[in-house]
Protein backbone atom coordinates (compact mmCIF):
# COMPACT_ATOMS: atom_id res chain seq x y z
CA UNK A 1 0.00 0.00 0.00
CA UNK A 2 2.80 2.42 0.84
CA UNK A 3 4.49 1.75 -2.51
CA UNK A 4 1.17 2.43 -4.25
CA UNK A 5 0.84 5.75 -2.38
CA UNK A 6 4.36 6.70 -3.48
CA UNK A 7 3.62 5.67 -7.07
CA UNK A 8 0.52 7.88 -7.27
CA UNK A 9 1.95 10.81 -5.31
CA UNK A 10 3.54 12.85 -8.17
CA UNK A 11 0.42 12.83 -10.37
CA UNK A 12 -1.44 16.13 -10.77
CA UNK A 13 -5.03 15.38 -9.77
CA UNK A 14 -8.11 17.55 -9.63
CA UNK A 15 -11.88 17.12 -9.89
CA UNK A 16 -11.36 16.61 -13.64
CA UNK A 17 -8.45 16.13 -16.02
CA UNK A 18 -5.82 13.75 -17.27
CA UNK A 19 -4.16 13.27 -13.89
CA UNK A 20 -7.37 11.93 -12.40
CA UNK A 21 -7.78 9.58 -15.39
CA UNK A 22 -4.18 8.41 -14.96
CA UNK A 23 -4.81 7.71 -11.27
CA UNK A 24 -7.98 5.76 -12.00
CA UNK A 25 -6.05 3.85 -14.67
CA UNK A 26 -3.45 2.77 -12.09
CA UNK A 27 -6.24 1.56 -9.82
CA UNK A 28 -7.84 -0.31 -12.73
CA UNK A 29 -4.57 -2.18 -13.32
CA UNK A 30 -4.97 -3.66 -9.84
CA UNK A 31 -8.70 -4.28 -9.39
CA UNK A 32 -10.40 -3.76 -12.75
CA UNK A 33 -12.61 -0.78 -11.95
CA UNK A 34 -14.92 0.71 -14.57
CA UNK A 35 -13.99 4.32 -15.40
CA UNK A 36 -17.05 6.45 -16.10
CA UNK A 37 -17.24 9.73 -18.02
CA UNK A 38 -19.76 12.50 -17.42
CA UNK A 39 -19.60 15.43 -19.89
CA UNK A 40 -19.06 19.03 -18.82
CA UNK A 41 -22.33 20.89 -18.51
CA UNK A 42 -24.26 17.86 -17.25
CA UNK A 43 -26.71 18.80 -14.51
CA UNK A 44 -26.38 16.72 -11.33
CA UNK A 45 -29.07 17.85 -8.92
CA UNK A 46 -28.26 21.51 -8.10
CA UNK A 47 -24.74 21.25 -9.55
CA UNK A 48 -23.22 21.19 -13.02
CA UNK A 49 -20.14 19.30 -14.22
CA UNK A 50 -17.47 21.99 -14.81
CA UNK A 51 -15.11 22.34 -17.72
CA UNK A 52 -12.15 19.98 -17.65
CA UNK A 53 -8.83 21.35 -16.36
CA UNK A 54 -5.38 20.36 -17.60
CA UNK A 55 -1.94 21.96 -17.20
CA UNK A 56 1.29 21.74 -19.18
CA UNK A 57 3.42 24.24 -17.26
CA UNK A 58 3.20 26.97 -14.62
CA UNK A 59 5.95 29.12 -13.15
CA UNK A 60 6.98 32.51 -11.76
CA UNK A 61 10.19 34.24 -12.78
CA UNK A 62 11.68 36.84 -10.42
CA UNK A 63 13.03 40.34 -11.17
CA UNK A 64 16.54 38.91 -11.67
CA UNK A 65 15.31 36.34 -14.21
CA UNK A 66 15.53 33.31 -11.88
CA UNK A 67 12.60 30.91 -11.83
CA UNK A 68 11.33 31.12 -8.25
CA UNK A 69 8.31 28.80 -8.42
CA UNK A 70 7.73 25.93 -10.82
CA UNK A 71 4.82 23.55 -10.46
CA UNK A 72 6.99 20.78 -11.96
CA UNK A 73 8.94 20.83 -8.68
CA UNK A 74 5.72 20.30 -6.69
CA UNK A 75 2.26 20.45 -8.20
CA UNK A 76 0.88 22.01 -5.01
CA UNK A 77 2.63 25.21 -6.17
CA UNK A 78 -0.23 25.90 -8.58
CA UNK A 79 -3.65 27.00 -7.36
CA UNK A 80 -5.76 24.03 -8.45
CA UNK A 81 -7.99 24.96 -11.40
CA UNK A 82 -5.97 28.09 -12.26
CA UNK A 83 -7.00 29.67 -15.52
CA UNK A 84 -4.30 30.47 -18.09
CA UNK A 85 -2.19 33.59 -17.69
CA UNK A 86 0.95 35.03 -19.28
CA UNK A 87 1.80 38.41 -17.82
CA UNK A 88 4.44 40.58 -16.20
CA UNK A 89 3.21 42.08 -12.94
CA UNK A 90 4.57 44.01 -9.98
CA UNK A 91 4.99 42.35 -6.59
CA UNK A 92 2.01 44.36 -5.34
CA UNK A 93 -0.14 43.01 -8.19
CA UNK A 94 1.17 39.48 -7.67
CA UNK A 95 0.62 39.14 -3.93
CA UNK A 96 -3.21 38.71 -4.05
CA UNK A 97 -2.53 35.62 -6.18
CA UNK A 98 -0.02 34.09 -3.73
CA UNK A 99 -1.01 31.72 -0.91
CA UNK A 100 1.05 30.60 2.06
CA UNK A 101 0.44 29.06 5.49
CA UNK A 102 2.12 30.99 8.33
CA UNK A 103 1.38 28.10 10.71
CA UNK A 104 3.56 25.81 8.54
CA UNK A 105 6.06 28.37 7.23
CA UNK A 106 8.39 25.85 5.57
CA UNK A 107 5.71 24.07 3.55
CA UNK A 108 3.53 24.71 0.51
CA UNK A 109 -0.23 24.87 1.19
CA UNK A 110 -2.90 23.27 -1.01
CA UNK A 111 -5.51 25.67 -2.38
CA UNK A 112 -8.23 25.37 -5.02
CA UNK A 113 -10.54 27.58 -7.07
CA UNK A 114 -12.82 25.05 -8.74
CA UNK A 115 -15.91 27.17 -9.26
CA UNK A 116 -14.48 30.70 -9.48
CA UNK A 117 -12.22 31.59 -12.37
CA UNK A 118 -8.88 32.74 -10.96
CA UNK A 119 -5.19 31.96 -11.05
CA UNK A 120 -2.61 31.72 -8.32
CA UNK A 121 0.44 30.08 -6.83
CA UNK A 122 1.16 28.52 -3.45
CA UNK A 123 4.53 28.81 -1.72
CA UNK A 124 6.09 28.54 1.69
CA UNK A 125 5.57 31.49 4.00
CA UNK A 126 9.34 31.98 4.29
CA UNK A 127 9.57 32.18 0.51
CA UNK A 128 6.74 34.72 0.39
CA UNK A 129 8.42 36.92 3.00
CA UNK A 130 11.68 36.95 1.01
CA UNK A 131 10.20 38.14 -2.30
CA UNK A 132 11.81 41.36 -3.51
CA UNK A 133 10.17 44.38 -5.08
CA UNK A 134 10.18 44.41 -8.85
CA UNK A 135 8.43 42.87 -11.81
CA UNK A 136 7.58 39.16 -12.04
CA UNK A 137 6.85 37.07 -15.11
CA UNK A 138 3.87 34.78 -14.45
CA UNK A 139 2.99 31.91 -16.78
CA UNK A 140 0.20 29.34 -16.41
CA UNK A 141 -0.32 27.18 -19.47
CA UNK A 142 -3.59 25.54 -18.57
CA UNK A 143 -6.81 24.74 -20.37
CA UNK A 144 -10.38 25.00 -19.11
CA UNK A 145 -12.50 23.45 -21.85
CA UNK A 146 -15.53 21.19 -22.23
CA UNK A 147 -14.47 17.66 -21.36
CA UNK A 148 -15.54 15.06 -18.82
CA UNK A 149 -15.57 14.27 -15.12
CA UNK A 150 -14.27 10.76 -14.42
CA UNK A 151 -14.93 8.44 -11.53
CA UNK A 152 -14.09 4.79 -10.92
CA UNK A 153 -16.43 2.06 -9.73
CA UNK A 154 -16.13 -1.63 -8.91
CA UNK A 155 -19.14 -3.82 -8.14
CA UNK A 156 -18.48 -7.18 -6.48
CA UNK A 157 -21.65 -9.32 -6.40
CA UNK A 158 -22.53 -11.41 -3.36
CA UNK A 159 -25.29 -13.80 -2.36
CA UNK A 160 -27.60 -10.86 -1.65
CA UNK A 161 -28.45 -7.76 -3.68
CA UNK A 162 -28.03 -5.75 -0.48
CA UNK A 163 -24.89 -3.66 -0.78
CA UNK A 164 -22.03 -2.32 1.26
CA UNK A 165 -20.69 0.93 -0.23
CA UNK A 166 -17.11 2.13 0.23
CA UNK A 167 -16.24 5.57 -1.13
CA UNK A 168 -13.02 7.57 -1.27
CA UNK A 169 -11.96 10.82 -2.97
CA UNK A 170 -9.29 10.81 -5.67
CA UNK A 171 -9.00 14.51 -6.52
CA UNK A 172 -6.17 15.74 -4.28
CA UNK A 173 -2.74 16.21 -5.90
CA UNK A 174 0.42 15.17 -4.06
CA UNK A 175 -1.22 14.71 -0.66
CA UNK A 176 -0.43 11.29 0.77
CA UNK A 177 -2.66 10.94 3.81
CA UNK A 178 -5.46 13.06 2.33
CA UNK A 179 -6.17 11.07 0.39
CA UNK A 180 -3.88 8.60 -1.32
CA UNK A 181 -4.05 6.57 1.87
CA UNK A 182 -7.80 6.15 1.29
CA UNK A 183 -7.24 5.30 -2.38
CA UNK A 184 -4.65 2.66 -1.52
CA UNK A 185 -6.68 1.15 1.30
CA UNK A 186 -9.84 0.77 -0.79
CA UNK A 187 -7.83 -0.71 -3.67
CA UNK A 188 -6.33 -3.38 -1.42
CA UNK A 189 -9.58 -3.96 0.49
CA UNK A 190 -11.40 -4.53 -2.81
CA UNK A 191 -8.71 -6.98 -3.88
CA UNK A 192 -9.23 -9.01 -0.70
CA UNK A 193 -13.00 -9.03 -1.08
CA UNK A 194 -12.69 -10.08 -4.72
CA UNK A 195 -10.64 -13.08 -3.58
CA UNK A 196 -13.01 -14.12 -0.77
CA UNK A 197 -14.53 -17.59 -1.13
CA UNK A 198 -17.97 -16.39 -0.09
CA UNK A 199 -19.70 -13.03 0.20
CA UNK A 200 -23.04 -12.54 1.89
CA UNK A 201 -23.36 -8.91 0.73
CA UNK A 202 -22.57 -7.31 -2.58
CA UNK A 203 -19.85 -4.66 -2.42
CA UNK A 204 -19.51 -1.41 -4.33
CA UNK A 205 -16.30 0.62 -4.35
CA UNK A 206 -16.37 4.15 -5.75
CA UNK A 207 -13.35 6.38 -6.38
CA UNK A 208 -14.73 9.88 -6.93
CA UNK A 209 -13.58 13.50 -7.05
CA UNK A 210 -14.58 15.12 -3.77
CA UNK A 211 -18.08 16.62 -3.47
CA UNK A 212 -18.94 16.92 -7.17
CA UNK A 213 -17.97 13.27 -7.70
CA UNK A 214 -20.23 11.81 -5.00
CA UNK A 215 -23.05 14.14 -6.08
CA UNK A 216 -22.60 12.87 -9.65
CA UNK A 217 -22.57 9.24 -8.55
CA UNK A 218 -25.75 9.72 -6.52
CA UNK A 219 -27.47 11.53 -9.40
CA UNK A 220 -26.62 8.67 -11.78
CA UNK A 221 -27.54 5.90 -9.32
CA UNK A 222 -30.57 7.30 -7.53
CA UNK A 223 -32.68 4.25 -8.37
CA UNK A 224 -30.13 1.85 -6.83
CA UNK A 225 -29.29 3.46 -3.51
CA UNK A 226 -32.09 1.69 -1.63
CA UNK A 227 -29.94 -1.45 -1.83
CA UNK A 228 -27.18 0.16 0.26
CA UNK A 229 -27.44 -1.24 3.78
CA UNK A 230 -24.05 -0.19 5.13
CA UNK A 231 -21.21 2.06 4.03
CA UNK A 232 -18.08 3.98 4.88
CA UNK A 233 -16.26 6.99 3.48
CA UNK A 234 -12.52 6.38 3.73
CA UNK A 235 -9.98 9.17 4.22
CA UNK A 236 -6.78 9.93 6.15
CA UNK A 237 -5.99 6.35 7.15
CA UNK A 238 -2.20 6.38 6.75
CA UNK A 239 -0.96 8.63 9.57
CA UNK A 240 0.15 7.18 12.92
CA UNK A 241 -2.74 8.73 14.88
CA UNK A 242 -5.62 6.92 16.59
CA UNK A 243 -8.82 5.98 14.80
CA UNK A 244 -11.74 8.40 14.74
CA UNK A 245 -15.21 7.52 13.52
CA UNK A 246 -17.85 10.00 12.42
CA UNK A 247 -21.30 8.48 12.70
CA UNK A 248 -23.89 8.43 9.96
CA UNK A 249 -26.69 10.99 10.02
CA UNK A 250 -28.93 8.28 11.47
CA UNK A 251 -26.55 7.86 14.39
CA UNK A 252 -27.72 4.35 15.29
CA UNK A 253 -27.23 2.58 11.96
CA UNK A 254 -25.75 -0.90 12.11
CA UNK A 255 -22.49 0.40 10.61
CA UNK A 256 -22.23 2.92 13.48
CA UNK A 257 -22.58 0.14 16.04
CA UNK A 258 -20.23 -2.22 14.22
CA UNK A 259 -17.42 0.32 13.92
CA UNK A 260 -17.74 1.39 17.55
CA UNK A 261 -17.71 -2.25 18.68
CA UNK A 262 -14.57 -3.00 16.64
CA UNK A 263 -12.76 0.09 17.91
CA UNK A 264 -13.78 -0.53 21.52
CA UNK A 265 -12.55 -4.15 21.38
CA UNK A 266 -9.25 -3.16 19.74
CA UNK A 267 -7.74 -2.07 23.06
CA UNK A 268 -6.39 1.09 21.41
CA UNK A 269 -7.48 4.70 21.99
CA UNK A 270 -10.17 5.92 19.60
CA UNK A 271 -12.70 8.70 19.15
CA UNK A 272 -16.38 8.72 18.14
CA UNK A 273 -18.00 11.86 16.73
CA UNK A 274 -21.62 12.55 15.94
CA UNK A 275 -22.60 13.41 12.40
CA UNK A 276 -22.21 16.98 11.17
CA UNK A 277 -22.93 18.34 7.67
CA UNK A 278 -19.28 19.28 7.15
CA UNK A 279 -16.44 17.02 6.13
CA UNK A 280 -15.95 14.57 3.29
CA UNK A 281 -18.46 12.92 0.97
CA UNK A 282 -20.47 11.41 3.84
CA UNK A 283 -22.35 14.72 3.87
CA UNK A 284 -23.64 13.96 0.35
CA UNK A 285 -24.53 10.32 1.02
CA UNK A 286 -26.20 11.39 4.28
CA UNK A 287 -28.05 14.38 2.80
CA UNK A 288 -31.74 14.27 3.79
CA UNK A 289 -32.90 13.17 0.35
CA UNK A 290 -30.80 9.98 0.69
CA UNK A 291 -29.94 9.58 4.40
CA UNK A 292 -27.83 6.52 3.67
CA UNK A 293 -26.27 4.52 6.53
CA UNK A 294 -22.71 5.74 5.88
CA UNK A 295 -20.14 6.94 8.36
CA UNK A 296 -16.58 8.13 7.87
CA UNK A 297 -13.60 6.27 9.34
CA UNK A 298 -10.22 7.99 9.58
CA UNK A 299 -7.21 8.03 11.78
CA UNK A 300 -6.52 11.67 12.66
CA UNK A 301 -9.53 13.61 11.29
CA UNK A 302 -9.08 16.11 8.48
CA UNK A 303 -7.76 19.46 9.62
CA UNK A 304 -6.54 18.02 12.94
CA UNK A 305 -2.96 17.20 11.93
CA UNK A 306 -0.51 20.05 11.13
CA UNK A 307 0.50 18.48 7.82
CA UNK A 308 -3.10 18.66 6.51
CA UNK A 309 -3.34 20.30 3.07
CA UNK A 310 0.38 21.12 2.94
CA UNK A 311 3.43 19.65 1.23
CA UNK A 312 4.31 18.01 4.57
CA UNK A 313 1.56 15.47 3.82
CA UNK A 314 3.96 13.38 1.78
CA UNK A 315 4.81 9.65 1.62
CA UNK A 316 7.12 10.03 4.63
CA UNK A 317 4.17 11.15 6.74
CA UNK A 318 2.13 8.00 6.10
CA UNK A 319 3.60 4.74 7.37
CA UNK A 320 3.33 1.12 6.24
CA UNK A 321 2.41 0.13 9.80
CA UNK A 322 -0.50 2.59 9.93
CA UNK A 323 -1.75 1.54 6.49
CA UNK A 324 -1.62 -2.12 7.45
CA UNK A 325 -3.42 -1.46 10.72
CA UNK A 326 -6.13 0.47 8.88
CA UNK A 327 -6.65 -2.33 6.35
CA UNK A 328 -6.97 -4.87 9.17
CA UNK A 329 -9.58 -2.72 10.93
CA UNK A 330 -11.60 -2.46 7.73
CA UNK A 331 -11.37 -6.21 7.24
CA UNK A 332 -12.69 -6.69 10.78
CA UNK A 333 -15.60 -4.40 9.98
CA UNK A 334 -16.39 -6.35 6.81
CA UNK A 335 -16.23 -9.64 8.73
CA UNK A 336 -18.57 -8.28 11.40
CA UNK A 337 -21.09 -7.10 8.80
CA UNK A 338 -20.89 -10.46 7.03
CA UNK A 339 -21.44 -12.50 10.20
CA UNK A 340 -23.99 -10.30 11.97
CA UNK A 341 -26.97 -12.59 11.63
CA UNK A 342 -30.04 -13.09 13.80
CA UNK A 343 -30.56 -16.63 15.14
CA UNK A 344 -33.28 -18.70 16.75
CA UNK A 345 -32.49 -21.30 19.41
CA UNK A 346 -33.98 -24.61 18.24
CA UNK A 347 -33.92 -26.00 21.81
CA UNK A 348 -35.28 -23.01 23.72
CA UNK A 349 -36.79 -24.76 26.76
CA UNK A 350 -33.96 -24.72 29.28
CA UNK A 351 -30.32 -25.14 28.36
CA UNK A 352 -29.47 -27.95 25.95
CA UNK A 353 -27.06 -30.56 27.29
CA UNK A 354 -23.86 -29.34 25.73
CA UNK A 355 -21.69 -32.06 27.26
CA UNK A 356 -23.72 -34.83 25.62
CA UNK A 357 -23.04 -33.20 22.26
CA UNK A 358 -19.34 -33.08 22.95
CA UNK A 359 -19.24 -29.29 22.84
CA UNK A 360 -17.48 -28.91 26.18
CA UNK A 361 -14.93 -31.58 25.26
CA UNK A 362 -14.28 -29.90 21.92
CA UNK A 363 -13.09 -26.81 23.74
CA UNK A 364 -11.57 -28.45 26.79
CA UNK A 365 -7.99 -28.18 25.57
CA UNK A 366 -8.07 -24.43 25.03
CA UNK A 367 -6.97 -21.92 27.65
CA UNK A 368 -9.98 -19.74 26.78
CA UNK A 369 -12.51 -22.61 26.79
CA UNK A 370 -14.48 -20.90 29.54
CA UNK A 371 -14.92 -17.85 27.31
CA UNK A 372 -16.29 -20.04 24.52
CA UNK A 373 -18.64 -21.77 26.96
CA UNK A 374 -19.96 -18.40 28.13
CA UNK A 375 -20.39 -17.36 24.50
CA UNK A 376 -22.52 -20.49 23.93
CA UNK A 377 -24.70 -19.69 26.91
CA UNK A 378 -25.20 -16.07 25.89
CA UNK A 379 -26.11 -16.98 22.32
CA UNK A 380 -28.50 -19.78 23.31
CA UNK A 381 -30.23 -17.52 25.81
CA UNK A 382 -30.64 -14.48 23.54
CA UNK A 383 -31.19 -16.24 20.20
CA UNK A 384 -34.94 -15.69 20.15
CA UNK A 385 -35.20 -14.20 16.65
CA UNK A 386 -35.03 -10.61 17.86
CA UNK A 387 -31.33 -10.24 18.77
CA UNK A 388 -28.51 -10.14 16.24
CA UNK A 389 -25.01 -11.30 17.12
CA UNK A 390 -24.05 -7.65 17.44
CA UNK A 391 -26.87 -7.17 19.98
CA UNK A 392 -25.54 -10.16 21.92
CA UNK A 393 -21.96 -8.86 21.73
CA UNK A 394 -23.00 -5.47 23.10
CA UNK A 395 -25.08 -6.97 25.91
CA UNK A 396 -22.58 -9.65 26.93
CA UNK A 397 -19.44 -7.56 26.50
CA UNK A 398 -17.89 -10.39 24.49
CA UNK A 399 -15.99 -10.04 21.24
CA UNK A 400 -18.00 -10.39 18.05
CA UNK A 401 -15.42 -12.66 16.42
CA UNK A 402 -15.72 -15.21 19.23
CA UNK A 403 -19.51 -15.11 19.15
CA UNK A 404 -19.48 -15.61 15.39
CA UNK A 405 -17.32 -18.73 15.60
CA UNK A 406 -19.42 -20.17 18.42
CA UNK A 407 -22.64 -19.46 16.50
CA UNK A 408 -21.23 -21.45 13.57
CA UNK A 409 -20.50 -24.38 15.89
CA UNK A 410 -23.98 -24.30 17.42
CA UNK A 411 -25.54 -24.16 13.96
CA UNK A 412 -23.51 -27.20 12.86
CA UNK A 413 -24.81 -29.03 15.97
CA UNK A 414 -28.42 -28.27 15.05
CA UNK A 415 -29.02 -25.99 18.02
CA UNK A 416 -29.38 -22.72 16.07
CA UNK A 417 -30.80 -21.56 12.79
CA UNK A 418 -30.33 -18.20 11.10
CA UNK A 419 -33.51 -16.25 10.37
CA UNK A 420 -31.82 -13.23 8.71
Buried (B, 14 or more C-beta within 10 A) or exposed (E): BBEBBBBBBEBBBBBBBBBBBEBBBBBBEEBEBEBBEBEBEBEBEEBEBBBBBBBEEBBBBBBEEEEBBBBBEBBBBBBBBBBBBEEEBEBEEBEEBBBBBEEBEEBBBBBBBBEEEBBBBBBBBEBBEEBEEEEBBBBBEBBBEEBBBBBBBBEBEBEEEBBBBBBBBBBBBBBBBBBBBBBBBBBBBBEEBBEBEEBBBBBBBBBBBBBBBBBBBBBBBEEEBEBBBBBBBBBBBBBEBBBBBBBBBBEEBBBBBBBBBBBBBBEEEBBBBEBEEEBBBBBBBBBEEBBBBBBBBBBBBBEBBEBBBBBBBBBEBBBEEBBBBBBEBBBBBBBBBBBBBBBEBBBBEEEBEBEEBEBBEBBEEEEEBEBBBBBBBBBBBBBEEEBBBBBBBBEBEBBBBBBBEBBEBBBEBEBBBEEE
